[in-house]
Each structure stands twice: as structure tokens, then as C-alpha cells.
Amino acid sequence: MTVLTVPMAETGTASITRRTRVLRRLRRNPLAVVSFVVLALAGVIALLSPWLAPYSVDQTDFARTFAPPGTAGHLLGTDDLGRDVLSRIMLGARASLQVGLLAVATSLVIGVPLGLAAGYFRAWDAVISRFTDLLLAFPFLIMAVGLAAIRGASLGNAAVAIGIAQIPGVIRVVRSDTLRLKSLDFVAAAVVDGASDLWVLARHILPNATSVILVQATVAIPAAILGEAVLSFLGLGIQPPAPSLGTMLATAQQFAARAPWAAVFPGVVIMGLALAFNVFGDALRDALDPKGDRR
């Protein structure tokens, strides 16, 4: 009987050791630590925003419209209806993260199996690759806007539209890594030993492609957050009076000269979230790189 070589996706002590190395590399990267802290704080604030927000997002005070930051009991000021900007930003960030996570989950659920099939089965590769090329012919935002317009404006529809628009990128990344893993010795040994295709994909290919999938997810989330902001800005995302960073920007642009803070603060939050995810994604990619073990 053919003796199987030890696969890259080891279990037990070996996997714990590899996980420890990855965490150690992340801890040694100042940018990774800072970005992780920012994302952790954003996640906690978003999760607890209904209770942490100082005011109700729909509470208006027409006597205090456009109150500057730090006045009238409003840390970040008020908007054109006298609503607290800080409270709406907290709930808006919550919505942005929800859309980002739902969109990425949608793209992974559909894109990962298609990418595995395209990389492993030669007969399926041509069909799936042509389908991917067809979707890639449409720019990401154009496709997201079109799908959102067809399905209607809501948080769920925006997440689905952005997720579908991100599927081609997931397919290409997973397909490329599957082709690389398929050529390695431990996969060939499993095939020679009589393992079925589904067993090879589930037991050997997918576990070893997890690192690439995680990195792709961290890169896709900020793109989804920006996509949600664009859709909401155009009126195709989260609808008022529900708070959204994109709708806050759309409303504030009319009063940019009079109350610039109403546009600056939501924009800074969008930029901060996207930057933190991108920086952490780059750091995670470097930490998961096996070549780092030989440095």
C-alpha cells in the first residue's frame, strides 16, 4: 500500500505550532496590531451601538440644527435635522460592517466551491473560467449598482448585490491556489492511494487553501464597505431614516459649506475602516506566508 506523505494541513501539535508562529508574526508587526485594535474597537462599538449611542438616531431637535462639534451636548455636532452625528455614525458603521460581512460570506459560499471545481476538474475549468471572465467584464461597482437597482434598495439586497459582484475575484484566487496544491506530492499520494475527488478536495485542498481564502476575505470586506457607501449614496442601499454612512454623506454634501463636520466624520470612518482592513489583510498575508519560516 502506498504510504501517504504528511499533508501541509497538519493537525495536533504541528497545527498549533504553525498557529503560534502566525500569531507571533502578527504581534511583531506594529501596523497589524494597530489595525487589529481599530477593527476590534469598531466591532465592539458596532455590536453595542444601540446601547452606546448617546441619542436615538431618529431624535430631532430643530432648535439645534447644524450645532458644531462639542456644543449643545453633541460631541460630533448635529445634522440638518438636529440629529446627533455621533449616534448616527455608530449605527451607520454597524450597518456597513453588516453589509461587508454578509457580502463576503455570500461571495465565499458561492465562489469557493466554484474555484475548487475549476482548479481541480479540467472539464469544469473552461465553463467556470468563461463565466468568471464574463462577470469580470463588468466593473465591480457597475455590477453592484445594477444588481441593487434590479433587486431594490435595502440592506440585504445591497449585501447580496455586492457579494455577487465579488464572486469572480474569489473564484480566480481559489482556482489559482487549487492548481498549485493539486500539483504537490501529498495530493498525488492521496489520489494514488485511492482517495475520491471529493475527499481530496475536502481533506487536502480546502484546508490548505484556507490561508488564501482568509486573506481574500480581509481584502474583500473593505471593498464591500465602500460599495455599500456608494450604493447608499446613490439611494440604492440602506434607506432613510435608517442610518448609513453613505446616506449621511449624500445628505451632508448639500450643506458642506455650512456644516462640513456632517460629511467629514462619516467619510473619516469609512476611510478608517477600509484602511484598517487592508492593512490587517496585508499583515495576515505576510504572517501566513510559509516562506517566512525560512527567513
KEKE-3310 file (N, C-alpha, C; in steps of 0.2 Angstrom, whole numbers, plus 5000, padded with zeros to 4 digits):
npx = (5004:5002:5012:5006:5011:5014:5002:5001:4992:4992:4988:4984:4999:5007:4999:4996:5008:5011:5000:5004:5016:5011:5003:5013:5021:5011:5010:5022:5022:5019:5009:5000:4995:4990:4980:4972:4968:4960:4950:4944:4939:4930:4922:4916:4910:4901:4893:4888:4881:4867:4865:4876:4875:4873:4861:4845:4844:4834:4830:4826:4830:4825:4829:4842:4849:4863:4873:4889:4903:4905:4897:4881:4879:4882:4894:4900:4893:4878:4866:4857:4844:4845:4849:4859:4876:4886:4879:4872:4883:4888:4878:4877:4890:4889:4879:4887:4897:4889:4884:4896:4901:4891:4891:4903:4903:4893:4899:4910:4903:4898:4908:4920:4917:4916:4928:4936:4932:4934:4948:4952:4945:4947:4938:4928:4934:4935:4922:4918:4928:4926:4913:4917:4926:4916:4909:4919:4920:4912:4914:4917:4909:4899:4892:4887:4879:4870:4864:4859:4849:4840:4836:4831:4831:4839:4846:4849:4848:4858:4869:4869:4870:4883:4890:4888:4894:4907:4911:4918:4932:4934:4933:4944:4955:4954:4954:4967:4975:4971:4975:4989:4991:4986:4996:5006:5015:5008:4995:4995:4999:4988:4978:4984:4983:4970:4960:4945:4939:4931:4935:4949:4948:4940:4948:4962:4964:4955:4958:4971:4970:4964:4971:4973:4960:4956:4964:4959:4946:4948:4952:4942:4931:4933:4931:4918:4912:4915:4908:4895:4893:4894:4882:4872:4874:4870:4857:4853:4855:4854:4840:4834:4824:4834:4851:4865:4882:4884:4872:4872:4883:4878:4867:4874:4882:4875:4875:4888:4897:4891:4890:4903:4907:4897:4899:4913:4916:4908:4915:4928:4927:4923:4934:4944:4939:4941:4954:4960:4956:4962:4976:4977:4974:4985:4995:4991:4992:5006:5010:5005:5012:5022:5035:5040:5045:5058:5065)
npy = (4994:5011:5023:5037:5054:5067:5079:5096:5103:5101:5092:5093:5095:5100:5109:5118:5124:5130:5140:5147:5153:5161:5170:5176:5182:5192:5199:5205:5214:5231:5238:5229:5226:5238:5240:5229:5232:5244:5238:5229:5237:5245:5234:5231:5243:5244:5232:5235:5247:5251:5253:5260:5272:5290:5296:5294:5288:5294:5305:5321:5339:5353:5365:5365:5363:5359:5361:5364:5353:5347:5355:5360:5348:5338:5328:5326:5336:5341:5337:5342:5341:5342:5330:5319:5317:5308:5297:5293:5289:5279:5269:5269:5264:5251:5246:5246:5237:5225:5224:5222:5210:5201:5202:5197:5184:5179:5179:5170:5158:5155:5157:5150:5135:5135:5139:5129:5118:5123:5123:5110:5101:5097:5097:5106:5117:5126:5130:5137:5146:5154:5159:5167:5176:5183:5189:5197:5206:5217:5231:5231:5240:5245:5233:5230:5241:5239:5227:5230:5240:5232:5222:5230:5243:5240:5234:5221:5217:5225:5219:5207:5210:5216:5205:5196:5203:5201:5188:5184:5187:5179:5167:5166:5168:5156:5146:5147:5144:5131:5125:5125:5118:5106:5100:5096:5084:5077:5078:5070:5058:5055:5053:5042:5033:5030:5039:5048:5061:5071:5068:5072:5085:5090:5086:5089:5099:5110:5113:5118:5128:5138:5148:5157:5160:5167:5178:5184:5187:5197:5207:5209:5213:5227:5233:5229:5237:5250:5249:5248:5260:5268:5263:5267:5281:5283:5281:5268:5259:5256:5263:5279:5282:5275:5274:5277:5277:5281:5287:5297:5305:5308:5317:5326:5333:5343:5353:5356:5367:5374:5365:5357:5346:5336:5329:5326:5318:5305:5301:5300:5289:5279:5278:5275:5262:5255:5256:5250:5237:5233:5235:5226:5214:5214:5212:5199:5191:5191:5185:5173:5167:5154:5155:5163:5156:5152:5163)
npz = (5000:4996:5005:5013:5011:5023:5024:5020:5028:5043:5058:5076:5086:5077:5069:5079:5082:5070:5070:5082:5077:5067:5075:5082:5073:5069:5080:5081:5071:5070:5063:5060:5073:5077:5067:5070:5083:5080:5072:5081:5091:5083:5080:5092:5096:5085:5088:5100:5098:5098:5112:5116:5109:5112:5109:5102:5085:5077:5084:5083:5084:5081:5085:5086:5075:5064:5074:5080:5083:5099:5106:5113:5119:5110:5104:5091:5084:5076:5063:5048:5052:5066:5072:5081:5076:5080:5086:5074:5066:5073:5072:5059:5055:5060:5052:5040:5042:5044:5031:5024:5030:5027:5013:5009:5015:5006:4994:4996:5000:4987:4978:4983:4982:4967:4963:4968:4960:4948:4948:4950:4943:4926:4916:4920:4921:4910:4908:4920:4921:4909:4913:4924:4917:4910:4920:4925:4915:4918:4928:4946:4954:4945:4942:4955:4957:4947:4950:4963:4959:4952:4961:4971:4984:4999:5015:5015:5001:4996:5001:4995:4982:4981:4986:4975:4965:4970:4968:4956:4959:4970:4965:4955:4963:4972:4963:4957:4968:4970:4959:4961:4973:4969:4962:4971:4981:4991:4988:4976:4981:4989:4979:4972:4982:4982:4986:4985:4973:4980:4993:4992:4989:5000:5011:5009:4999:5002:5016:5015:5007:5015:5021:5010:5007:5018:5018:5006:5010:5020:5012:5003:5012:5015:5002:5000:5010:5005:4994:4999:5004:4993:4986:4995:4995:4982:4984:4983:4992:5010:5016:5021:5036:5042:5048:5038:5033:5020:5016:5025:5020:5007:5011:5018:5009:5003:5012:5014:5015:5026:5036:5038:5046:5046:5035:5035:5046:5044:5032:5036:5045:5036:5028:5038:5042:5030:5027:5039:5038:5025:5029:5039:5032:5023:5032:5038:5027:5025:5037:5036:5026:5021:5017:5026:5037:5034:5034)
capx = (5000:5006:5012:5004:5015:5011:5000:5003:4987:4993:4984:4988:5004:5010:4995:4996:5014:5010:4996:5008:5020:5007:5001:5019:5022:5006:5011:5028:5020:5015:5004:4995:4992:4986:4974:4968:4964:4955:4944:4941:4935:4925:4917:4913:4906:4895:4889:4884:4879:4861:4865:4881:4873:4870:4854:4841:4846:4829:4828:4827:4830:4826:4832:4849:4852:4870:4877:4896:4905:4907:4892:4874:4879:4883:4902:4902:4888:4871:4865:4852:4838:4846:4850:4866:4880:4890:4874:4871:4889:4889:4873:4879:4896:4886:4876:4892:4900:4884:4884:4903:4902:4886:4893:4909:4900:4889:4904:4914:4899:4897:4915:4925:4916:4917:4935:4939:4930:4938:4955:4953:4942:4949:4932:4924:4938:4933:4915:4918:4933:4922:4908:4921:4928:4910:4907:4924:4919:4908:4917:4914:4904:4894:4888:4884:4874:4865:4860:4855:4844:4836:4833:4828:4835:4838:4852:4850:4849:4864:4874:4868:4872:4890:4893:4888:4899:4914:4912:4923:4938:4935:4934:4950:4960:4954:4956:4974:4978:4969:4980:4996:4990:4985:5002:5010:5016:5004:4989:4996:4999:4981:4975:4986:4980:4963:4955:4940:4940:4928:4939:4955:4946:4938:4953:4968:4965:4952:4961:4977:4968:4961:4975:4972:4953:4956:4967:4954:4940:4950:4953:4935:4927:4934:4928:4911:4910:4915:4902:4889:4893:4892:4875:4868:4875:4866:4850:4851:4857:4850:4835:4832:4828:4839:4857:4870:4887:4883:4867:4875:4887:4874:4864:4879:4885:4871:4877:4896:4900:4889:4892:4907:4908:4892:4902:4920:4916:4907:4920:4934:4925:4923:4941:4947:4938:4944:4962:4962:4955:4968:4982:4977:4974:4992:4999:4989:4995:5013:5011:5003:5017:5026:5042:5043:5048:5065:5069)
capy = (5000:5017:5027:5044:5059:5071:5085:5103:5105:5096:5093:5092:5099:5104:5115:5123:5127:5135:5145:5151:5157:5166:5175:5179:5187:5197:5203:5209:5219:5236:5240:5223:5227:5244:5239:5224:5236:5248:5234:5226:5243:5246:5229:5231:5249:5242:5227:5238:5254:5253:5254:5265:5279:5294:5299:5290:5290:5297:5310:5328:5345:5358:5371:5364:5360:5361:5363:5362:5348:5349:5360:5358:5340:5333:5328:5327:5340:5338:5337:5347:5340:5342:5323:5318:5314:5303:5292:5290:5286:5272:5264:5268:5259:5244:5244:5245:5231:5220:5223:5219:5203:5197:5202:5192:5177:5177:5178:5164:5152:5153:5157:5145:5129:5135:5140:5122:5114:5125:5121:5103:5097:5100:5098:5111:5124:5130:5133:5141:5152:5158:5163:5172:5181:5186:5193:5202:5211:5222:5234:5229:5245:5245:5227:5230:5246:5236:5222:5233:5243:5227:5219:5235:5246:5238:5232:5214:5217:5228:5214:5201:5213:5217:5199:5193:5206:5199:5181:5182:5188:5174:5161:5166:5166:5149:5142:5148:5141:5124:5122:5125:5112:5099:5098:5094:5077:5074:5077:5065:5052:5053:5050:5035:5028:5028:5044:5051:5068:5075:5068:5076:5092:5092:5084:5091:5105:5116:5116:5121:5135:5142:5155:5162:5162:5172:5185:5187:5189:5203:5212:5210:5217:5235:5234:5229:5243:5256:5248:5249:5268:5271:5262:5271:5287:5284:5279:5261:5254:5257:5269:5283:5285:5270:5277:5274:5282:5283:5292:5303:5309:5311:5322:5332:5337:5349:5358:5355:5374:5377:5361:5352:5340:5331:5325:5324:5312:5299:5300:5298:5282:5274:5278:5271:5255:5252:5256:5245:5230:5232:5234:5219:5209:5213:5209:5192:5188:5190:5181:5166:5165:5149:5157:5167:5151:5151:5170)
capz = (5000:4996:5011:5011:5014:5028:5021:5023:5033:5049:5064:5083:5088:5071:5068:5085:5082:5065:5073:5086:5073:5064:5080:5084:5067:5069:5086:5080:5066:5073:5059:5061:5080:5077:5063:5074:5088:5077:5070:5087:5094:5078:5080:5099:5096:5081:5091:5106:5096:5100:5119:5117:5106:5117:5107:5097:5078:5074:5088:5080:5088:5076:5088:5087:5068:5062:5080:5079:5087:5106:5108:5115:5121:5104:5103:5084:5081:5073:5055:5046:5056:5073:5074:5084:5071:5083:5086:5068:5064:5077:5069:5052:5055:5062:5045:5035:5044:5042:5024:5022:5032:5023:5006:5009:5016:5000:4989:4998:4999:4980:4974:4985:4978:4960:4962:4969:4955:4942:4948:4951:4937:4920:4912:4923:4921:4904:4909:4926:4919:4905:4917:4928:4913:4908:4926:4926:4910:4921:4934:4952:4956:4940:4943:4961:4956:4943:4954:4968:4956:4950:4967:4976:4989:5006:5017:5012:4994:4995:5003:4990:4976:4982:4986:4969:4961:4972:4967:4951:4962:4974:4960:4952:4969:4974:4957:4956:4973:4969:4954:4964:4978:4965:4959:4976:4982:4996:4984:4971:4985:4991:4973:4971:4987:4980:4988:4980:4972:4985:4999:4991:4989:5007:5016:5007:4995:5005:5022:5013:5004:5020:5021:5004:5007:5024:5016:5001:5014:5023:5006:5001:5016:5014:4996:5002:5014:5001:4989:5002:5005:4986:4985:4999:4992:4976:4985:4981:4998:5016:5015:5027:5041:5045:5047:5034:5031:5013:5016:5028:5015:5002:5014:5020:5003:5002:5017:5016:5017:5032:5042:5035:5050:5045:5029:5036:5051:5041:5027:5040:5047:5030:5026:5043:5042:5024:5028:5044:5035:5020:5032:5043:5027:5021:5038:5038:5021:5026:5043:5034:5020:5024:5016:5032:5041:5032:5035)
cpx = (5004:5006:5011:5009:5011:5008:5002:4998:4988:4989:4988:4993:5007:5006:4995:5002:5014:5006:5000:5013:5017:5005:5007:5021:5018:5008:5018:5027:5016:5009:4998:4991:4988:4979:4969:4964:4959:4949:4941:4937:4929:4919:4913:4908:4900:4890:4885:4881:4872:4860:4871:4879:4870:4863:4851:4843:4841:4827:4830:4826:4831:4828:4839:4852:4859:4874:4884:4898:4907:4902:4885:4874:4880:4891:4904:4897:4882:4871:4859:4845:4839:4848:4858:4870:4884:4885:4873:4877:4890:4884:4875:4885:4893:4883:4881:4896:4896:4884:4891:4903:4897:4888:4899:4907:4897:4894:4908:4910:4898:4904:4920:4923:4917:4924:4939:4938:4934:4945:4957:4951:4943:4942:4927:4927:4936:4927:4915:4923:4929:4917:4912:4923:4922:4908:4912:4924:4916:4912:4913:4908:4898:4889:4884:4878:4868:4860:4856:4849:4838:4832:4829:4832:4834:4845:4854:4852:4856:4870:4874:4871:4880:4893:4893:4894:4907:4916:4917:4930:4940:4937:4941:4956:4960:4956:4964:4978:4977:4974:4987:4996:4989:4991:5007:5010:5010:4997:4989:4996:4992:4977:4977:4984:4973:4958:4951:4941:4937:4932:4945:4953:4944:4944:4960:4968:4962:4956:4968:4976:4965:4965:4974:4965:4953:4958:4962:4948:4942:4951:4946:4931:4927:4931:4921:4908:4910:4909:4896:4888:4891:4885:4871:4868:4870:4858:4848:4853:4852:4846:4834:4825:4833:4846:4862:4876:4887:4878:4868:4879:4883:4870:4868:4882:4881:4873:4884:4899:4897:4890:4896:4908:4903:4894:4909:4920:4914:4912:4926:4933:4926:4930:4945:4946:4941:4951:4964:4961:4961:4974:4983:4977:4981:4996:4998:4992:5003:5014:5009:5008:5022:5033:5045:5046:5056:5069:5073)
cpy = (5006:5021:5034:5049:5063:5077:5091:5105:5100:5097:5092:5097:5103:5110:5120:5127:5132:5141:5150:5155:5162:5172:5179:5184:5193:5202:5207:5214:5225:5238:5235:5224:5233:5243:5234:5228:5240:5244:5231:5231:5244:5240:5229:5237:5247:5237:5230:5245:5256:5255:5260:5272:5283:5297:5293:5292:5294:5303:5317:5333:5351:5365:5371:5361:5363:5364:5360:5357:5350:5354:5357:5350:5335:5333:5329:5332:5337:5340:5342:5346:5340:5335:5323:5314:5308:5297:5289:5287:5279:5267:5263:5263:5252:5242:5242:5238:5225:5219:5220:5212:5199:5196:5197:5185:5175:5175:5172:5158:5150:5152:5152:5138:5129:5136:5133:5118:5116:5123:5114:5099:5100:5102:5104:5118:5128:5134:5138:5147:5157:5162:5168:5177:5186:5191:5199:5207:5217:5225:5232:5234:5245:5239:5227:5235:5243:5231:5225:5237:5238:5224:5224:5237:5244:5235:5225:5213:5220:5223:5209:5204:5214:5210:5195:5196:5204:5192:5180:5182:5182:5167:5161:5165:5159:5145:5142:5144:5133:5121:5121:5119:5106:5096:5095:5087:5074:5073:5071:5058:5050:5050:5043:5030:5027:5033:5047:5058:5072:5074:5072:5083:5094:5091:5087:5098:5111:5118:5119:5128:5140:5149:5160:5164:5168:5178:5188:5190:5196:5209:5214:5214:5224:5237:5234:5235:5249:5255:5249:5257:5271:5269:5266:5278:5289:5282:5272:5256:5255:5263:5272:5281:5281:5274:5273:5279:5285:5288:5298:5308:5312:5317:5328:5336:5343:5355:5358:5362:5376:5372:5355:5345:5335:5327:5322:5318:5306:5297:5297:5290:5277:5273:5274:5264:5252:5251:5251:5238:5229:5231:5228:5214:5208:5210:5201:5188:5186:5185:5173:5163:5160:5150:5160:5163:5151:5158:5170)
cpz = (5000:5002:5009:5015:5018:5024:5024:5029:5039:5054:5071:5084:5083:5069:5073:5084:5076:5067:5077:5082:5069:5069:5082:5079:5067:5075:5085:5075:5069:5070:5060:5068:5080:5073:5067:5079:5086:5075:5076:5090:5089:5079:5087:5099:5091:5084:5096:5104:5098:5108:5120:5114:5111:5115:5102:5090:5075:5078:5085:5085:5083:5078:5088:5080:5067:5068:5079:5084:5094:5109:5109:5116:5116:5103:5096:5081:5079:5066:5054:5049:5064:5076:5076:5078:5074:5083:5079:5065:5067:5074:5062:5051:5056:5055:5040:5036:5043:5035:5021:5024:5028:5016:5005:5010:5010:4995:4990:4997:4992:4977:4976:4981:4970:4959:4963:4963:4949:4942:4948:4945:4931:4916:4914:4922:4916:4905:4914:4924:4914:4908:4921:4923:4911:4914:4927:4921:4913:4927:4940:4954:4951:4941:4949:4961:4952:4946:4959:4965:4954:4956:4972:4981:4996:5008:5015:5005:4992:4996:4998:4984:4976:4982:4980:4965:4963:4970:4962:4954:4966:4970:4958:4957:4971:4969:4956:4962:4973:4964:4957:4969:4974:4963:4964:4977:4986:4993:4979:4975:4987:4985:4972:4976:4987:4983:4983:4979:4977:4991:4998:4992:4997:5012:5015:5004:4999:5011:5020:5010:5008:5020:5016:5005:5013:5021:5010:5005:5017:5018:5004:5005:5015:5007:4996:5005:5010:4996:4992:5003:4998:4984:4989:4997:4986:4977:4984:4987:5004:5015:5022:5030:5044:5043:5043:5033:5025:5013:5019:5024:5010:5005:5015:5015:5001:5006:5019:5018:5024:5038:5039:5039:5049:5039:5031:5041:5048:5036:5031:5043:5042:5028:5031:5043:5036:5025:5033:5041:5030:5024:5036:5038:5024:5026:5038:5033:5022:5032:5041:5028:5023:5022:5022:5037:5040:5032:5041)
residu = (MET:THR:VAL:LEU:THR:VAL:PRO:MET:ALA:GLU:THR:GLY:THR:ALA:SER:ILE:THR:ARG:ARG:THR:ARG:VAL:LEU:ARG:ARG:LEU:ARG:ARG:ASN:PRO:LEU:ALA:VAL:VAL:SER:PHE:VAL:VAL:LEU:ALA:LEU:ALA:GLY:VAL:ILE:ALA:LEU:LEU:SER:PRO:TRP:LEU:ALA:PRO:TYR:SER:VAL:ASP:GLN:THR:ASP:PHE:ALA:ARG:THR:PHE:ALA:PRO:PRO:GLY:THR:ALA:GLY:HIS:LEU:LEU:GLY:THR:ASP:ASP:LEU:GLY:ARG:ASP:VAL:LEU:SER:ARG:ILE:MET:LEU:GLY:ALA:ARG:ALA:SER:LEU:GLN:VAL:GLY:LEU:LEU:ALA:VAL:ALA:THR:SER:LEU:VAL:ILE:GLY:VAL:PRO:LEU:GLY:LEU:ALA:ALA:GLY:TYR:PHE:ARG:ALA:TRP:ASP:ALA:VAL:ILE:SER:ARG:PHE:THR:ASP:LEU:LEU:LEU:ALA:PHE:PRO:PHE:LEU:ILE:MET:ALA:VAL:GLY:LEU:ALA:ALA:ILE:ARG:GLY:ALA:SER:LEU:GLY:ASN:ALA:ALA:VAL:ALA:ILE:GLY:ILE:ALA:GLN:ILE:PRO:GLY:VAL:ILE:ARG:VAL:VAL:ARG:SER:ASP:THR:LEU:ARG:LEU:LYS:SER:LEU:ASP:PHE:VAL:ALA:ALA:ALA:VAL:VAL:ASP:GLY:ALA:SER:ASP:LEU:TRP:VAL:LEU:ALA:ARG:HIS:ILE:LEU:PRO:ASN:ALA:THR:SER:VAL:ILE:LEU:VAL:GLN:ALA:THR:VAL:ALA:ILE:PRO:ALA:ALA:ILE:LEU:GLY:GLU:ALA:VAL:LEU:SER:PHE:LEU:GLY:LEU:GLY:ILE:GLN:PRO:PRO:ALA:PRO:SER:LEU:GLY:THR:MET:LEU:ALA:THR:ALA:GLN:GLN:PHE:ALA:ALA:ARG:ALA:PRO:TRP:ALA:ALA:VAL:PHE:PRO:GLY:VAL:VAL:ILE:MET:GLY:LEU:ALA:LEU:ALA:PHE:ASN:VAL:PHE:GLY:ASP:ALA:LEU:ARG:ASP:ALA:LEU:ASP:PRO:LYS:GLY:ASP:ARG:ARG)
# end
